[in-house]
Amino acid sequence: MTLLQDNSREGAMPAVAGTTALPPRRSWRESLLRDMKHAPLSAWFGMAVIAAYVVVAVFAPLLAPYAENELVGAQYEPWGDPFFFGTDQLGRDLLSRLIYGARNTIGIALMTTALSFTIGGMLGMLAAVLPGWVDQSLSRFVDVLMAIPQLIFALVLLSIFGSSIINLILIIAVLDSTRVFRLTRAVALNIAVLDFVEAAKLQGEKLTWIMIREILPNILPPLVAEFGLRFCFVFLTISALSFLGLGIQPPTADWGSMLRENSTLINYGDVTPLLPAGAIALLTVAVNFVVDWFLHKTSGLKD
Amino acid sequence: MSPILKTVLQRLGLGLITLFAVSIIIFATIEMLPGDFAKAILGQSATPDTVAAFQKRLGLDRPPVERYLNWIGGVAQGDFGVSFAGLGGLGGGQETTVVSLVAPRLANTLFLAGLTAIVAVPLALILGMLAALYRNSFYDRIVNMVTLTSISVPEFFVAYILMLLLAVPHVVFDSPPFYALAKINFDMPFTERVMRSALPVMTLVLVIVAHMMRMTRAAIINLLSSPFIEMARLKGVSPRRIIYRHALPNAWAPIATVIALNLAYLVVGVVVVEVVFVYPGIGQLMVDAVSSRNIPVVQACALIFAATYILLNLIADIVSIVTNPRLLHPR
């Protein structure tokens, strides 16, 4: 996130430089440190949680006491020694599956969001630089897609193509890219009419150059915030689908399906099913806190 | 023709066109079916003859345009076709129409959504207005924090926590006051249906109130910062009169939008909550149909969901135009 943000500042320079004498700019490292110091408690909490999740996801094989699909004990063993959170309905260690679940669930959601931003961002900028029939046809098509609730549309497509991880990523990414398209097109339209874009066009730069080197750096801040929100949304959608039994399929450890598999335990007052659900909830809350702070900061609102 | 009527008719036309385009997309998905689909439905042992008969039964031997017209013509008359579930035996099994599956489920879902709306809408509006009026107060901060959290949390998390806290202490499940499983049917007396739907309704209310009240708060704050409110304040108009005479007439449009958007959101939220509480609604029917790849049922449910969604957005549009004539002249 921070890496992208600094690109945007450097990219924005040519547009601003030369108009007035600006005070010496802080390097991105300095301004980042300064922003971090002033971050509210909720943002700090969010960043700490996200960092913890990333560590768990990256070092999953080192942290997990057992393998992802190893049958280590009887079914539904209680919490404590030797299985910290007990075992699941097949006798797999729940803690290990939670840890591997971080890797699978977050990884798939991240890939989907990245793909959705690639598709939606590219098409959105394309629509902004090519007004006329390209813009019109893309926008009307997106309007129609957005008229169907996303989860419902995803269900329809899954019933046609069947549930596999690849299908899941592609379907959610394409559906989600409609929102990214809308936002990118809206902010890119404001940039596409500026003089330096016009100059680049007259200079005979290629379309991809104009999109990536002229427009993209100037629309990054809203896109970065949107990336956080879209990630939450994608993550929740995939978890919901997995919970419904239509998303990530067993034996892959994933929080949504783990909740589904262990959900009967709740009827006996056992809180185990809340662990994967809580893991999902905590991450989305954390990302939302950080995004909230970021939006507040970049929009310059003093609410 | 009055300009308002003209704009409303325009919006209605636009809504119909959208609905038409959506129906084409939902129908077109069946064209993307992989070739071995009949085998997947009929089982690996199906002979080529059975497969051919199955495809003929679905009309796959006819051109897509003709099939679409047949399908949409049927839908307009309330006929969504025949469920795949009974088709396995082809001739042997009893055919089930999609309508006979969907209709009772739809009634249940409307009951659930209706109950939720009755509780959630007034609650959210009151909380949102209070938060806007006492902005940046302790109350506002707490509400802001709580709602941001409950927006970010998935529905099933809220649902299971409520279940754990409220229903599980009554270990004998089918006992009041809270039922963990909302197995309702229309033979039950009204009060019992309400009792049994209490937990799903509470879950949906919690999720939706958070959204709705945040949007209400933002809309009112936006309104209260406009120049004419400041003018009224400077004139010395009493706060109560500012709210009733100056703010509220202008607030209907954003509030209507907020309500409609959130009821539309309810359409999606209902799917997960129904599955958690085993509520016999259309959402659960759709999930079951997706996992058994019962395409006609999936299409019917999707069309109903999409139509509701479009209708609610349309209503929001129209209400805001009617209550705020300025929108007739977009800048």
Chai-1 contact restraints between the chains, C-beta under 6 A:
chainA,res_idxA,chainB,res_idxB,connection_type,confidence,min_distance_angstrom,max_distance_angstrom,comment,restraint_id
A,V144,B,A21,contact,1.0,0.0,6.0,A-B,restraint_1
A,A147,B,T18,contact,1.0,0.0,6.0,A-B,restraint_2
A,A147,B,V22,contact,1.0,0.0,6.0,A-B,restraint_3
A,A147,B,I310,contact,1.0,0.0,6.0,A-B,restraint_4
A,I148,B,V22,contact,1.0,0.0,6.0,A-B,restraint_5
A,I148,B,A306,contact,1.0,0.0,6.0,A-B,restraint_6
A,P149,B,V267,contact,1.0,0.0,6.0,A-B,restraint_7
A,P149,B,V268,contact,1.0,0.0,6.0,A-B,restraint_8
A,P149,B,F305,contact,1.0,0.0,6.0,A-B,restraint_9
A,P149,B,Y309,contact,1.0,0.0,6.0,A-B,restraint_10
A,L151,B,V268,contact,1.0,0.0,6.0,A-B,restraint_11
A,I152,B,A302,contact,1.0,0.0,6.0,A-B,restraint_12
A,I152,B,F305,contact,1.0,0.0,6.0,A-B,restraint_13
A,L155,B,V290,contact,1.0,0.0,6.0,A-B,restraint_14
A,V156,B,T29,contact,1.0,0.0,6.0,A-B,restraint_15
A,V156,B,V298,contact,1.0,0.0,6.0,A-B,restraint_16
A,V156,B,A302,contact,1.0,0.0,6.0,A-B,restraint_17
A,L158,B,V290,contact,1.0,0.0,6.0,A-B,restraint_18
A,S159,B,V290,contact,1.0,0.0,6.0,A-B,restraint_19
A,S159,B,R293,contact,1.0,0.0,6.0,A-B,restraint_20
A,S159,B,V298,contact,1.0,0.0,6.0,A-B,restraint_21
A,I160,B,T29,contact,1.0,0.0,6.0,A-B,restraint_22
A,I160,B,M32,contact,1.0,0.0,6.0,A-B,restraint_23
A,I160,B,L33,contact,1.0,0.0,6.0,A-B,restraint_24
A,L236,B,P154,contact,1.0,0.0,6.0,A-B,restraint_25
A,A240,B,V272,contact,1.0,0.0,6.0,A-B,restraint_26
A,F243,B,F156,contact,1.0,0.0,6.0,A-B,restraint_27
A,L244,B,V275,contact,1.0,0.0,6.0,A-B,restraint_28
A,L244,B,V287,contact,1.0,0.0,6.0,A-B,restraint_29
A,L246,B,V290,contact,1.0,0.0,6.0,A-B,restraint_30
A,I266,B,Y160,contact,1.0,0.0,6.0,A-B,restraint_31
A,I266,B,M163,contact,1.0,0.0,6.0,A-B,restraint_32
A,I266,B,L164,contact,1.0,0.0,6.0,A-B,restraint_33
A,G269,B,V168,contact,1.0,0.0,6.0,A-B,restraint_34
A,L274,B,Y160,contact,1.0,0.0,6.0,A-B,restraint_35
A,A277,B,F157,contact,1.0,0.0,6.0,A-B,restraint_36
A,A277,B,Y160,contact,1.0,0.0,6.0,A-B,restraint_37
A,I280,B,P154,contact,1.0,0.0,6.0,A-B,restraint_38
A,A281,B,V153,contact,1.0,0.0,6.0,A-B,restraint_39
A,A281,B,F157,contact,1.0,0.0,6.0,A-B,restraint_40
A,T284,B,S152,contact,1.0,0.0,6.0,A-B,restraint_41
A,V285,B,T149,contact,1.0,0.0,6.0,A-B,restraint_42
A,V285,B,S152,contact,1.0,0.0,6.0,A-B,restraint_43
A,N288,B,S152,contact,1.0,0.0,6.0,A-B,restraint_44
